[in-house]
Amino acid sequence: MSVVIVGLSHHSAPVPVREKFAFAETQIPEVLGQLREKGVVSEAVILSTCNRVELYAATDLPDAEACLRIEEFLVANRGYSDPVGTGLYRLGEPDSVQHLFKVACGLDSMVLGETEILGQLKKAYDLALQHKLTGGWLNKAFQKAFNVAKLIRSETNIQRGSISVASVGVELAEKIFGSLDDRHVMVLGAGDTSEKAARALLSRGAKSILVSNRSYDRAEALALELGGQAIHFDQWASVFDKIDIVVSSTAAPHYILDRAKLEPLMRARHQRPLLLIDLAVPRDIEPEVNFLENIYLYNVDDLQAIAESYLQQRREEITACEKIINEKAAELIGQRRSAGFHPAPKTAGA
């Protein structure tokens, strides 16, 4: 018996194709049951996310034959009329085991090293386990994948450092203030990027959110979503003394906060540290404010540069991660064979 994978991802297929192969969670047990009834696989798991749809299977058939039959089943089940253009890939051992480990570790993700996929993989495995669709081999393979993901996190830097503008903003805030538990945030403008930054700050403990926008209705709507308070755009300066972090992303064609306006506001704050995150293009905040004491100003280019530096650090860790993954995959396959579970013979050309 061996493990095989048939699937597609953001690497191999665009969204219009991926969405045709996507499975609702409620569909998966029945689909896997149908595949098992055909005698193609004895154990199976389907992982279906916005970026990938992959079927992991344990089979007694030769790898190439099993992969082909699984692909034919998926194409027919999804009603896809263009098998050549699916972007589906087929993996047999040891590539299949290595790929499973890479997915678990975030090495195959759109955002290198992200951890969300590990939770999604655990959920997909648990669904199959609860419906008795896995057995000795896939149980061992997935448990090993989860252990390898933990090992990768502890022994490499692949998952360290923020890599989005919003998460970089949060990291900077934590460096400046230590803890965000008692910090107050003001959002100027109500764009998507500023909303993400505000949500990220809240998720790390920020105490409150004030939202100000030229359209007060939009400010109210966003404040409601964030559990905050709306304030009229011509009144935001009146509460500035209570603010620790400003996230600004308006469509103004000129600076809405310059040095001349900020100096008296800082005096009213008794020079408490202030983090300004300017996500607007053109910029909302005059660069000259950087010369004021206890001001920390970052624009979108600054944040992106920091994010890119973190991403480069992650890329440099790929070799170390792949070494661990290849060693652990070989270890798993070796243990299975030594216990008497041998893979089926390969067909010619497999």
Contacts in CASP RR format, 6 or more apart in sequence:
PFRMAT RR
TARGET T0000
AUTHOR 0000-0000-0000
METHOD contacts of the structure
MODEL  1
MSVVIVGLSHHSAPVPVREKFAFAETQIPEVLGQLREKGVVSEAVILSTC
NRVELYAATDLPDAEACLRIEEFLVANRGYSDPVGTGLYRLGEPDSVQHL
FKVACGLDSMVLGETEILGQLKKAYDLALQHKLTGGWLNKAFQKAFNVAK
LIRSETNIQRGSISVASVGVELAEKIFGSLDDRHVMVLGAGDTSEKAARA
LLSRGAKSILVSNRSYDRAEALALELGGQAIHFDQWASVFDKIDIVVSST
AAPHYILDRAKLEPLMRARHQRPLLLIDLAVPRDIEPEVNFLENIYLYNV
DDLQAIAESYLQQRREEITACEKIINEKAAELIGQRRSAGFHPAPKTAGA
1 42 0 8 1.000
1 58 0 8 1.000
1 59 0 8 1.000
1 60 0 8 1.000
1 137 0 8 1.000
1 341 0 8 1.000
1 342 0 8 1.000
1 343 0 8 1.000
1 344 0 8 1.000
2 58 0 8 1.000
2 59 0 8 1.000
2 63 0 8 1.000
2 92 0 8 1.000
2 93 0 8 1.000
2 96 0 8 1.000
2 343 0 8 1.000
2 344 0 8 1.000
3 56 0 8 1.000
3 57 0 8 1.000
3 58 0 8 1.000
3 59 0 8 1.000
3 92 0 8 1.000
3 93 0 8 1.000
3 96 0 8 1.000
3 97 0 8 1.000
3 100 0 8 1.000
3 137 0 8 1.000
3 138 0 8 1.000
3 141 0 8 1.000
4 56 0 8 1.000
4 57 0 8 1.000
4 59 0 8 1.000
4 63 0 8 1.000
4 66 0 8 1.000
4 67 0 8 1.000
4 70 0 8 1.000
4 90 0 8 1.000
4 91 0 8 1.000
4 92 0 8 1.000
4 93 0 8 1.000
4 96 0 8 1.000
5 54 0 8 1.000
5 55 0 8 1.000
5 56 0 8 1.000
5 57 0 8 1.000
5 67 0 8 1.000
5 89 0 8 1.000
5 90 0 8 1.000
5 91 0 8 1.000
5 92 0 8 1.000
5 96 0 8 1.000
5 99 0 8 1.000
5 100 0 8 1.000
6 54 0 8 1.000
6 55 0 8 1.000
6 57 0 8 1.000
6 67 0 8 1.000
6 70 0 8 1.000
6 71 0 8 1.000
6 74 0 8 1.000
6 88 0 8 1.000
6 89 0 8 1.000
6 90 0 8 1.000
6 91 0 8 1.000
7 21 0 8 1.000
7 52 0 8 1.000
7 53 0 8 1.000
7 54 0 8 1.000
7 55 0 8 1.000
7 74 0 8 1.000
7 88 0 8 1.000
7 89 0 8 1.000
7 90 0 8 1.000
8 17 0 8 1.000
8 18 0 8 1.000
8 21 0 8 1.000
8 52 0 8 1.000
8 53 0 8 1.000
8 54 0 8 1.000
8 86 0 8 1.000
8 87 0 8 1.000
8 88 0 8 1.000
8 89 0 8 1.000
9 18 0 8 1.000
9 51 0 8 1.000
9 52 0 8 1.000
9 53 0 8 1.000
9 54 0 8 1.000
9 108 0 8 1.000
10 18 0 8 1.000
10 51 0 8 1.000
10 52 0 8 1.000
10 110 0 8 1.000
11 108 0 8 1.000
12 87 0 8 1.000
12 88 0 8 1.000
12 89 0 8 1.000
13 21 0 8 1.000
13 86 0 8 1.000
13 87 0 8 1.000
13 88 0 8 1.000
17 85 0 8 1.000
17 86 0 8 1.000
17 87 0 8 1.000
18 50 0 8 1.000
18 51 0 8 1.000
18 52 0 8 1.000
18 53 0 8 1.000
20 78 0 8 1.000
20 79 0 8 1.000
20 80 0 8 1.000
21 48 0 8 1.000
21 53 0 8 1.000
21 74 0 8 1.000
21 78 0 8 1.000
21 80 0 8 1.000
21 86 0 8 1.000
22 48 0 8 1.000
22 53 0 8 1.000
23 31 0 8 1.000
23 46 0 8 1.000
23 48 0 8 1.000
23 53 0 8 1.000
24 48 0 8 1.000
25 48 0 8 1.000
25 127 0 8 1.000
28 46 0 8 1.000
28 48 0 8 1.000
28 124 0 8 1.000
28 127 0 8 1.000
28 128 0 8 1.000
29 127 0 8 1.000
29 128 0 8 1.000
29 131 0 8 1.000
29 133 0 8 1.000
31 46 0 8 1.000
31 77 0 8 1.000
32 44 0 8 1.000
32 45 0 8 1.000
32 46 0 8 1.000
32 128 0 8 1.000
32 131 0 8 1.000
32 133 0 8 1.000
33 44 0 8 1.000
33 133 0 8 1.000
34 73 0 8 1.000
34 77 0 8 1.000
35 41 0 8 1.000
35 44 0 8 1.000
35 55 0 8 1.000
35 57 0 8 1.000
35 70 0 8 1.000
35 73 0 8 1.000
36 42 0 8 1.000
36 43 0 8 1.000
36 44 0 8 1.000
36 133 0 8 1.000
38 69 0 8 1.000
38 73 0 8 1.000
40 57 0 8 1.000
40 59 0 8 1.000
40 61 0 8 1.000
40 66 0 8 1.000
40 69 0 8 1.000
40 70 0 8 1.000
40 73 0 8 1.000
41 57 0 8 1.000
41 58 0 8 1.000
41 59 0 8 1.000
41 66 0 8 1.000
41 70 0 8 1.000
42 58 0 8 1.000
42 59 0 8 1.000
42 60 0 8 1.000
42 135 0 8 1.000
43 57 0 8 1.000
43 58 0 8 1.000
43 128 0 8 1.000
43 133 0 8 1.000
43 134 0 8 1.000
43 135 0 8 1.000
43 136 0 8 1.000
43 137 0 8 1.000
43 138 0 8 1.000
44 55 0 8 1.000
44 56 0 8 1.000
44 57 0 8 1.000
44 58 0 8 1.000
44 128 0 8 1.000
44 133 0 8 1.000
44 134 0 8 1.000
44 138 0 8 1.000
45 55 0 8 1.000
45 56 0 8 1.000
45 57 0 8 1.000
45 124 0 8 1.000
45 125 0 8 1.000
45 127 0 8 1.000
45 128 0 8 1.000
45 133 0 8 1.000
45 134 0 8 1.000
45 138 0 8 1.000
45 142 0 8 1.000
46 53 0 8 1.000
46 54 0 8 1.000
46 55 0 8 1.000
46 56 0 8 1.000
46 124 0 8 1.000
46 128 0 8 1.000
47 53 0 8 1.000
47 54 0 8 1.000
47 55 0 8 1.000
47 56 0 8 1.000
47 103 0 8 1.000
47 120 0 8 1.000
47 121 0 8 1.000
47 124 0 8 1.000
48 124 0 8 1.000
49 117 0 8 1.000
49 120 0 8 1.000
51 109 0 8 1.000
51 110 0 8 1.000
52 103 0 8 1.000
52 108 0 8 1.000
54 103 0 8 1.000
55 70 0 8 1.000
55 74 0 8 1.000
56 96 0 8 1.000
56 100 0 8 1.000
56 138 0 8 1.000
56 141 0 8 1.000
56 142 0 8 1.000
57 66 0 8 1.000
57 70 0 8 1.000
57 138 0 8 1.000
58 135 0 8 1.000
58 136 0 8 1.000
58 137 0 8 1.000
58 138 0 8 1.000
58 141 0 8 1.000
59 66 0 8 1.000
59 344 0 8 1.000
60 344 0 8 1.000
61 69 0 8 1.000
61 344 0 8 1.000
62 344 0 8 1.000
62 345 0 8 1.000
62 346 0 8 1.000
62 347 0 8 1.000
62 350 0 8 1.000
63 92 0 8 1.000
63 93 0 8 1.000
63 96 0 8 1.000
63 343 0 8 1.000
63 344 0 8 1.000
63 346 0 8 1.000
63 350 0 8 1.000
64 90 0 8 1.000
64 92 0 8 1.000
64 346 0 8 1.000
64 347 0 8 1.000
64 349 0 8 1.000
64 350 0 8 1.000
65 347 0 8 1.000
65 350 0 8 1.000
67 90 0 8 1.000
67 91 0 8 1.000
67 92 0 8 1.000
68 90 0 8 1.000
70 90 0 8 1.000
71 83 0 8 1.000
71 86 0 8 1.000
71 88 0 8 1.000
71 90 0 8 1.000
72 83 0 8 1.000
74 88 0 8 1.000
75 83 0 8 1.000
75 86 0 8 1.000
75 88 0 8 1.000
80 86 0 8 1.000
91 99 0 8 1.000
93 333 0 8 1.000
93 343 0 8 1.000
94 326 0 8 1.000
94 329 0 8 1.000
94 330 0 8 1.000
94 333 0 8 1.000
97 141 0 8 1.000
97 329 0 8 1.000
97 332 0 8 1.000
97 333 0 8 1.000
98 325 0 8 1.000
98 326 0 8 1.000
98 329 0 8 1.000
99 108 0 8 1.000
100 141 0 8 1.000
100 142 0 8 1.000
100 145 0 8 1.000
101 144 0 8 1.000
101 145 0 8 1.000
101 148 0 8 1.000
101 149 0 8 1.000
101 325 0 8 1.000
101 328 0 8 1.000
101 329 0 8 1.000
102 108 0 8 1.000
102 322 0 8 1.000
102 325 0 8 1.000
103 109 0 8 1.000
103 117 0 8 1.000
103 121 0 8 1.000
103 145 0 8 1.000
104 117 0 8 1.000
104 118 0 8 1.000
104 121 0 8 1.000
104 145 0 8 1.000
104 146 0 8 1.000
104 148 0 8 1.000
104 149 0 8 1.000
105 113 0 8 1.000
105 118 0 8 1.000
105 148 0 8 1.000
105 149 0 8 1.000
105 152 0 8 1.000
105 158 0 8 1.000
105 321 0 8 1.000
105 325 0 8 1.000
106 112 0 8 1.000
106 113 0 8 1.000
106 114 0 8 1.000
106 115 0 8 1.000
106 117 0 8 1.000
106 118 0 8 1.000
106 149 0 8 1.000
106 158 0 8 1.000
106 159 0 8 1.000
107 113 0 8 1.000
107 158 0 8 1.000
107 318 0 8 1.000
107 321 0 8 1.000
107 322 0 8 1.000
107 325 0 8 1.000
109 117 0 8 1.000
111 163 0 8 1.000
111 164 0 8 1.000
112 158 0 8 1.000
112 163 0 8 1.000
112 311 0 8 1.000
112 314 0 8 1.000
112 315 0 8 1.000
112 318 0 8 1.000
113 158 0 8 1.000
113 159 0 8 1.000
113 314 0 8 1.000
114 159 0 8 1.000
115 153 0 8 1.000
115 159 0 8 1.000
118 146 0 8 1.000
118 149 0 8 1.000
121 142 0 8 1.000
121 145 0 8 1.000
121 146 0 8 1.000
122 146 0 8 1.000
125 134 0 8 1.000
125 138 0 8 1.000
125 142 0 8 1.000
128 134 0 8 1.000
128 138 0 8 1.000
129 139 0 8 1.000
134 142 0 8 1.000
137 336 0 8 1.000
137 341 0 8 1.000
140 332 0 8 1.000
140 335 0 8 1.000
140 336 0 8 1.000
141 332 0 8 1.000
144 328 0 8 1.000
144 332 0 8 1.000
147 328 0 8 1.000
148 324 0 8 1.000
148 325 0 8 1.000
148 328 0 8 1.000
151 324 0 8 1.000
151 328 0 8 1.000
152 158 0 8 1.000
152 159 0 8 1.000
152 321 0 8 1.000
152 324 0 8 1.000
152 325 0 8 1.000
153 159 0 8 1.000
155 320 0 8 1.000
155 324 0 8 1.000
156 317 0 8 1.000
156 320 0 8 1.000
156 321 0 8 1.000
156 324 0 8 1.000
157 313 0 8 1.000
157 314 0 8 1.000
157 317 0 8 1.000
158 314 0 8 1.000
158 317 0 8 1.000
158 318 0 8 1.000
158 320 0 8 1.000
158 321 0 8 1.000
159 314 0 8 1.000
160 310 0 8 1.000
160 313 0 8 1.000
160 314 0 8 1.000
161 171 0 8 1.000
161 310 0 8 1.000
161 313 0 8 1.000
161 314 0 8 1.000
162 168 0 8 1.000
162 169 0 8 1.000
162 170 0 8 1.000
162 171 0 8 1.000
162 306 0 8 1.000
162 307 0 8 1.000
162 310 0 8 1.000
163 307 0 8 1.000
163 310 0 8 1.000
163 311 0 8 1.000
163 314 0 8 1.000
164 196 0 8 1.000
164 307 0 8 1.000
165 193 0 8 1.000
165 196 0 8 1.000
165 197 0 8 1.000
165 279 0 8 1.000
165 300 0 8 1.000
165 303 0 8 1.000
165 304 0 8 1.000
165 307 0 8 1.000
166 193 0 8 1.000
166 196 0 8 1.000
166 197 0 8 1.000
166 199 0 8 1.000
166 200 0 8 1.000
167 200 0 8 1.000
167 307 0 8 1.000
168 303 0 8 1.000
168 306 0 8 1.000
168 307 0 8 1.000
168 310 0 8 1.000
169 197 0 8 1.000
169 200 0 8 1.000
169 201 0 8 1.000
169 277 0 8 1.000
169 298 0 8 1.000
169 303 0 8 1.000
170 180 0 8 1.000
170 197 0 8 1.000
170 200 0 8 1.000
170 201 0 8 1.000
170 203 0 8 1.000
170 204 0 8 1.000
172 275 0 8 1.000
172 277 0 8 1.000
172 296 0 8 1.000
172 298 0 8 1.000
172 303 0 8 1.000
172 306 0 8 1.000
173 180 0 8 1.000
173 183 0 8 1.000
173 201 0 8 1.000
173 204 0 8 1.000
173 245 0 8 1.000
173 275 0 8 1.000
174 180 0 8 1.000
174 204 0 8 1.000
176 273 0 8 1.000
176 275 0 8 1.000
176 296 0 8 1.000
177 183 0 8 1.000
177 244 0 8 1.000
177 273 0 8 1.000
177 275 0 8 1.000
179 205 0 8 1.000
180 201 0 8 1.000
180 204 0 8 1.000
180 205 0 8 1.000
180 206 0 8 1.000
180 207 0 8 1.000
181 205 0 8 1.000
181 207 0 8 1.000
182 207 0 8 1.000
183 201 0 8 1.000
183 205 0 8 1.000
183 206 0 8 1.000
183 207 0 8 1.000
183 244 0 8 1.000
183 245 0 8 1.000
184 206 0 8 1.000
184 207 0 8 1.000
184 208 0 8 1.000
184 209 0 8 1.000
184 210 0 8 1.000
184 242 0 8 1.000
184 243 0 8 1.000
184 244 0 8 1.000
184 245 0 8 1.000
185 198 0 8 1.000
185 201 0 8 1.000
185 202 0 8 1.000
185 206 0 8 1.000
185 208 0 8 1.000
185 209 0 8 1.000
185 210 0 8 1.000
185 243 0 8 1.000
185 244 0 8 1.000
185 245 0 8 1.000
185 246 0 8 1.000
185 247 0 8 1.000
186 209 0 8 1.000
186 210 0 8 1.000
186 211 0 8 1.000
186 212 0 8 1.000
186 236 0 8 1.000
186 239 0 8 1.000
186 240 0 8 1.000
186 243 0 8 1.000
186 245 0 8 1.000
186 246 0 8 1.000
186 247 0 8 1.000
187 194 0 8 1.000
187 195 0 8 1.000
187 198 0 8 1.000
187 209 0 8 1.000
187 210 0 8 1.000
187 211 0 8 1.000
187 212 0 8 1.000
187 222 0 8 1.000
187 226 0 8 1.000
187 246 0 8 1.000
187 247 0 8 1.000
187 248 0 8 1.000
187 249 0 8 1.000
188 194 0 8 1.000
188 212 0 8 1.000
188 213 0 8 1.000
188 236 0 8 1.000
188 246 0 8 1.000
188 247 0 8 1.000
188 248 0 8 1.000
188 249 0 8 1.000
188 250 0 8 1.000
188 256 0 8 1.000
188 257 0 8 1.000
188 284 0 8 1.000
189 211 0 8 1.000
189 212 0 8 1.000
189 213 0 8 1.000
189 214 0 8 1.000
189 219 0 8 1.000
189 248 0 8 1.000
189 249 0 8 1.000
189 250 0 8 1.000
190 211 0 8 1.000
190 213 0 8 1.000
190 215 0 8 1.000
190 218 0 8 1.000
190 219 0 8 1.000
190 221 0 8 1.000
190 222 0 8 1.000
190 249 0 8 1.000
191 249 0 8 1.000
193 249 0 8 1.000
193 279 0 8 1.000
193 300 0 8 1.000
194 247 0 8 1.000
194 248 0 8 1.000
194 249 0 8 1.000
194 279 0 8 1.000
195 222 0 8 1.000
195 225 0 8 1.000
195 226 0 8 1.000
197 247 0 8 1.000
197 277 0 8 1.000
197 279 0 8 1.000
198 209 0 8 1.000
198 211 0 8 1.000
198 226 0 8 1.000
198 247 0 8 1.000
199 226 0 8 1.000
201 209 0 8 1.000
201 245 0 8 1.000
201 247 0 8 1.000
202 209 0 8 1.000
202 226 0 8 1.000
206 245 0 8 1.000
208 228 0 8 1.000
208 229 0 8 1.000
209 223 0 8 1.000
209 226 0 8 1.000
209 227 0 8 1.000
209 228 0 8 1.000
209 229 0 8 1.000
210 223 0 8 1.000
210 228 0 8 1.000
210 229 0 8 1.000
210 230 0 8 1.000
210 231 0 8 1.000
210 236 0 8 1.000
210 239 0 8 1.000
210 243 0 8 1.000
211 219 0 8 1.000
211 220 0 8 1.000
211 222 0 8 1.000
211 223 0 8 1.000
211 226 0 8 1.000
211 228 0 8 1.000
211 229 0 8 1.000
211 230 0 8 1.000
211 231 0 8 1.000
212 219 0 8 1.000
212 230 0 8 1.000
212 231 0 8 1.000
212 232 0 8 1.000
212 233 0 8 1.000
212 235 0 8 1.000
212 236 0 8 1.000
213 219 0 8 1.000
213 222 0 8 1.000
213 230 0 8 1.000
213 233 0 8 1.000
213 250 0 8 1.000
214 233 0 8 1.000
214 250 0 8 1.000
216 230 0 8 1.000
216 232 0 8 1.000
216 233 0 8 1.000
219 230 0 8 1.000
219 231 0 8 1.000
219 232 0 8 1.000
219 233 0 8 1.000
220 230 0 8 1.000
222 230 0 8 1.000
223 229 0 8 1.000
223 230 0 8 1.000
231 239 0 8 1.000
237 261 0 8 1.000
237 265 0 8 1.000
240 265 0 8 1.000
240 268 0 8 1.000
240 269 0 8 1.000
241 265 0 8 1.000
241 268 0 8 1.000
241 269 0 8 1.000
243 269 0 8 1.000
243 274 0 8 1.000
244 272 0 8 1.000
244 273 0 8 1.000
244 274 0 8 1.000
244 275 0 8 1.000
245 274 0 8 1.000
245 275 0 8 1.000
245 277 0 8 1.000
246 257 0 8 1.000
246 274 0 8 1.000
246 275 0 8 1.000
246 276 0 8 1.000
246 277 0 8 1.000
247 277 0 8 1.000
247 279 0 8 1.000
248 256 0 8 1.000
248 257 0 8 1.000
248 276 0 8 1.000
248 277 0 8 1.000
248 278 0 8 1.000
248 279 0 8 1.000
248 280 0 8 1.000
248 284 0 8 1.000
248 285 0 8 1.000
249 278 0 8 1.000
249 279 0 8 1.000
249 280 0 8 1.000
249 284 0 8 1.000
250 256 0 8 1.000
250 280 0 8 1.000
250 284 0 8 1.000
251 280 0 8 1.000
252 280 0 8 1.000
252 282 0 8 1.000
252 284 0 8 1.000
253 282 0 8 1.000
254 282 0 8 1.000
255 283 0 8 1.000
255 284 0 8 1.000
255 285 0 8 1.000
255 286 0 8 1.000
256 284 0 8 1.000
256 285 0 8 1.000
257 276 0 8 1.000
257 284 0 8 1.000
257 285 0 8 1.000
257 286 0 8 1.000
257 289 0 8 1.000
258 285 0 8 1.000
258 286 0 8 1.000
258 288 0 8 1.000
258 289 0 8 1.000
259 286 0 8 1.000
259 288 0 8 1.000
259 289 0 8 1.000
259 291 0 8 1.000
259 292 0 8 1.000
262 289 0 8 1.000
262 292 0 8 1.000
262 295 0 8 1.000
263 292 0 8 1.000
266 274 0 8 1.000
266 292 0 8 1.000
266 293 0 8 1.000
266 294 0 8 1.000
266 295 0 8 1.000
271 293 0 8 1.000
271 294 0 8 1.000
272 294 0 8 1.000
273 294 0 8 1.000
273 296 0 8 1.000
274 294 0 8 1.000
274 295 0 8 1.000
274 296 0 8 1.000
275 296 0 8 1.000
275 298 0 8 1.000
276 285 0 8 1.000
276 289 0 8 1.000
276 295 0 8 1.000
276 296 0 8 1.000
276 297 0 8 1.000
276 298 0 8 1.000
277 298 0 8 1.000
277 303 0 8 1.000
278 284 0 8 1.000
278 285 0 8 1.000
278 297 0 8 1.000
278 298 0 8 1.000
278 299 0 8 1.000
278 300 0 8 1.000
279 299 0 8 1.000
279 300 0 8 1.000
279 303 0 8 1.000
280 300 0 8 1.000
281 300 0 8 1.000
283 299 0 8 1.000
285 297 0 8 1.000
285 299 0 8 1.000
287 297 0 8 1.000
287 299 0 8 1.000
289 295 0 8 1.000
289 297 0 8 1.000
290 297 0 8 1.000
337 343 0 8 1.000
END
